[in-house]
């Protein structure tokens, strides 16, 4: 979020420096600036060059700048805690103390129309509205913003998400992949879920925790494992190593010993899909996979498969 907020231009800061923010209003009228929120601007070329996740992050930062009392929750809080989301949310989610103010507001991001074409330049670019939620909130400060606590954020999300996405969140917050922030334990989540007034939501937390596995090494693996469960297939063993008399061969994402079947999550989405990449570039995702055994698992398995074939062919020739 820090890099996103750095590109924002605040009218309040301009007034503090120069005594007036009229230059920003003129630049907006001339089509040079985008108004992200009231009093918060961004260069139009810079705004259009941002990826969807970056525009979402910049909008969150703009909301925080325009309303310092805003406390973020639900999917926005999940993003601030750097946990996986299946797609860019359509709204910025915040807590409201008033039930009358709960609900959704349309996006305010706008640009002046070109007098010749009648276009703003933002026609093909999504803006993000506000979704206000009226529920009890445990608010903490995180990354310079007010946000629901990690445990509340995770529980709030998993009781509202589809099963594959919920399992991916819990895998990430429990497992060793949680290297850029605090993690949680199963007891943390169960204890917090005891406060939920809905028995159905409490059961949902128990269901997701029963499927969660800290051994999962990627969001794609977590989602795949949840779908395997939904399809009624046996639960696989994760990250199973294989050896032969020459030593280590490889490690697979999924292994069904009784069926003697292995499975791998792979595909270009791991390297091209913004939802799976998060803040990483494709190059960073590949390098991270080589270090942790995550995104590069498919490539390693392919190499191991070729190694097995070579060994089998060699042994057949020797025989």
Secondary structure, DSSP 8 states (H G I E B T S, - for coil): -HHHHHT-EEHHHHHHHHS--HHHHHHHHTTSEEEEETTEEEEHHHHHHS-HHHHHHHHHHHHHHH-TT-EE-HHHHHHHTT---SS--SEEEEE-S-GGG-EEE----B----TTT---S-TTS---EEEEE-S---EEEETTEEEE-HHHHHHHHHTTS-HHHHHHHHHHHHSTT--SS----HHHHHHHHTT-S-HHHHHHHHHHHHH--TT--SHHHHHHHHHHHHTT----EEEEEEEETTEEEEEEEEEETTTTEEE----THHHH-HHHHTT--HHHHHHHHHHHSSTTHHHHHHHHHHHHHHHHHHHHHH-
